[in-house]
Amino acid sequence: AMLPTNKMEPYRDLVLQTPLMQACRSGHWEVVQTLLAFRCNVWKADGLTGRTALHAAAAGGHVRCARLLLADAAGAGEGASARYANRAAGGGVTALHLAALHGHVDCVHLLVDERASLDAQTIPCAAAPMAAIGAGSTPLHYAASGGEVRCCQVLVSRGADRMAANCNGWLAVDVARMWKCNWLEHVLAPKSQLPVPKFPPSAYLSLPLPSLLAVARDYAAAGFPASPDSGAGNDDDACSVCLERPCNVAAEVCGHELCLKCAMDLCTVMKAYEVPGLAGTVPCPLCRSGIASFRKAVAAATASPEDDQQSMSGSSLPCACARCQDRHGSPEDDEEEKSTCRSSGGRSYGGG
């Protein structure tokens, strides 16, 4: 269930970690959704290591949590997600360093595509294993010690410098040899002639998540339904995915409506479409078109909290999806066509 207040208190445990950091460390992405809806601050760092929740998610390989955190940071304005991704903890360690060190390919791929710096360097640090790798190390040095081939390939394909040396004078290939990861030499050797695979944009980019988080915060502030326990009062207004909660968000362009919970889960779990020039769109579960953002549904945007808790009324506008546009005949047929579309899960409003 959602939390009873609309603002998270800055609670910290004995190691000075917030609930958001703990949820990301354990990979509980549904808890992360709830905390972000109630405005938990993603920028906070713990008092011991200076690590944020993104560091915790990256170290554990919890890419869905990282996806949510970066989407939340993106809501702060242009370039905010890149600043968040490059936030350095103690020793100059970024989230990309940790993801590369532990061999979490999906996290490395996502962070690089969110403009995490490939040239970020660590500073002298007493904590193992970072101290053994040496100060001045880049994420590629950390990937070399981690031993994961695909992490190294992603970094090199995105422009990581194989000639970069740390303060010990070690290249990434030297680190790989010292950590007995000799299978990485063909990737990390500066004069390697082997081609590096090309990687498409990360499948965990998610364009609709920032808009959904904004809607979730509005609902949380108003105190009405963003929770799984909020039932629909009318079957015609029920979400076509869960068939339980009322529809309160609509996808831009196709206009199909879902409940906020299903939309959030869709954009957190589903992999993005590979659309040229528009990475990060998520497929609509009803028509499979790419979704780049969500808005409040018409009924939800005009209803009061009391009305919305009881039910959400339908619209008299015809469906705007391509299938229904092809089928629509005379205006007298609109109501019949709308009913057919709703029965198959295709509720939407015109205008996109």
Helices and strands as residue ranges (DSSP letters): H 19-26, H 29-37, H 53-60, H 63-74, H 80-85, G 90-92, H 95-101, H 105-113, H 130-133, H 139-146, H 149-157, H 172-178, G 182-184, H 185-188, H 209-222, G 235-237, E 249-251, E 257-258, H 260-269, E 282-283, E 290-291, E 294-296, H 298-302, H 305-310, H 322-327, G 331-333, H 334-343
